[in-house]
Amino acid sequence: MLDYNTKFAIRTKKFAVEIVKFYVTYCKKTEELRVIGKQILRSGTSVAANFRAYIRGRSQAERFSKMCIVVEETDETLFWLELIEDTNLIEKSIISPIKQEIEELLKIFSTTKYKINQTK
């Protein structure tokens, strides 16, 4: 069984790969999708990069700070996906699996952030 850090380093990197594929496949069709897609590309890949930084934090305060960024980027990615969904720029069936994963990650990382803050 993988520990928390390894499990979510793998999971967030896999999510980042899916975000890149999503962008390449769906977000170049219109100017609106290109603009929003670049935001998703930035925030979605940032989740994985900042989770790695969280793992390598040198202190509890630094790890808490990095987890705050992870939560912020995760929530921002969810926002952009919701915006695409609400404007019907891409079919909901295409967005649904990505959105489900980011919602799960947001719940997990928000809980982790809360727990880190409680032990400070």
ROTI-56522 format. One record per residue (C-alpha): residue number from 1; residue in three letters; x, y, z. Coordinates in steps of 0.1 Angstrom, whole numbers, padded with zeros to 4 digits. Layout:
   n res     x     y     z
 NUM ALA     X     Y     Z
...
// end
This chain:
   n res     x     y     z
   1 MET  0000  0000  0000
   2 LEU  0013  0034 -0010
   3 ASP  0017  0062  0016
   4 TYR -0004  0094  0012
   5 ASN  0024  0114 -0004
   6 THR  0033  0088 -0030
   7 LYS -0003  0080 -0037
   8 PHE -0013  0116 -0044
   9 ALA  0019  0125 -0062
  10 ILE  0011  0098 -0087
  11 ARG -0026  0107 -0088
  12 THR -0020  0144 -0093
  13 LYS  0006  0138 -0120
  14 LYS -0019  0115 -0138
  15 PHE -0045  0142 -0135
  16 ALA -0021  0168 -0150
  17 VAL -0015  0144 -0179
  18 GLU -0053  0142 -0184
  19 ILE -0056  0180 -0183
  20 VAL -0029  0183 -0210
  21 LYS -0048  0157 -0232
  22 PHE -0081  0175 -0225
  23 TYR -0066  0208 -0236
  24 VAL -0050  0194 -0267
  25 THR -0082  0175 -0278
  26 TYR -0110  0200 -0269
  27 CYS -0097  0235 -0261
  28 LYS -0084  0247 -0295
  29 LYS -0118  0248 -0313
  30 THR -0129  0283 -0304
  31 GLU -0113  0314 -0290
  32 GLU -0134  0311 -0258
  33 LEU -0122  0275 -0253
  34 ARG -0086  0285 -0260
  35 VAL -0087  0312 -0233
  36 ILE -0104  0291 -0207
  37 GLY -0084  0260 -0217
  38 LYS -0051  0278 -0210
  39 GLN -0064  0286 -0175
  40 ILE -0073  0250 -0170
  41 LEU -0040  0239 -0184
  42 ARG -0021  0262 -0160
  43 SER -0041  0255 -0128
  44 GLY -0046  0218 -0135
  45 THR -0009  0211 -0140
  46 SER -0001  0234 -0111
  47 VAL -0020  0210 -0087
  48 ALA  0006  0183 -0093
  49 ALA  0036  0206 -0093
  50 ASN  0026  0222 -0060
  51 PHE  0017  0188 -0044
  52 ARG  0053  0178 -0051
  53 ALA  0065  0210 -0034
  54 TYR  0042  0201 -0005
  55 ILE  0059  0167 -0001
  56 ARG  0093  0183 -0001
  57 GLY  0084  0210  0024
  58 ARG  0112  0216  0049
  59 SER  0089  0226  0078
  60 GLN  0053  0222  0088
  61 ALA  0047  0259  0080
  62 GLU  0061  0254  0045
  63 ARG  0040  0223  0039
  64 PHE  0009  0241  0051
  65 SER  0017  0270  0027
  66 LYS  0022  0246 -0002
  67 MET -0010  0227  0006
  68 CYS -0029  0261  0006
  69 ILE -0017  0266 -0029
  70 VAL -0027  0230 -0039
  71 VAL -0062  0236 -0026
  72 GLU -0064  0270 -0044
  73 GLU -0052  0256 -0077
  74 THR -0075  0226 -0074
  75 ASP -0105  0248 -0067
  76 GLU -0095  0271 -0096
  77 THR -0094  0242 -0120
  78 LEU -0129  0231 -0108
  79 PHE -0141  0267 -0115
  80 TRP -0129  0267 -0151
  81 LEU -0144  0233 -0157
  82 GLU -0177  0244 -0143
  83 LEU -0175  0275 -0165
  84 ILE -0170  0254 -0196
  85 GLU -0199  0231 -0185
  86 ASP -0222  0260 -0177
  87 THR -0216  0277 -0210
  88 ASN -0221  0244 -0229
  89 LEU -0188  0249 -0247
  90 ILE -0181  0211 -0243
  91 GLU -0205  0183 -0237
  92 LYS -0210  0175 -0200
  93 SER -0202  0138 -0207
  94 ILE -0167  0148 -0217
  95 ILE -0161  0171 -0188
  96 SER -0178  0148 -0161
  97 PRO -0149  0124 -0154
  98 ILE -0123  0152 -0152
  99 LYS -0146  0172 -0130
 100 GLN -0153  0143 -0107
 101 GLU -0116  0137 -0102
 102 ILE -0109  0173 -0093
 103 GLU -0139  0174 -0069
 104 GLU -0125  0144 -0051
 105 LEU -0090  0159 -0050
 106 LEU -0104  0191 -0036
 107 LYS -0122  0173 -0008
 108 ILE -0091  0153  0001
 109 PHE -0067  0183 -0001
 110 SER -0091  0206  0019
 111 THR -0092  0180  0046
 112 THR -0054  0176  0046
 113 LYS -0050  0214  0048
 114 TYR -0074  0215  0078
 115 LYS -0055  0187  0096
 116 ILE -0021  0204  0090
 117 ASN -0035  0236  0104
 118 GLN -0048  0218  0135
 119 THR -0014  0205  0144
 120 LYS  0004  0239  0140
// end
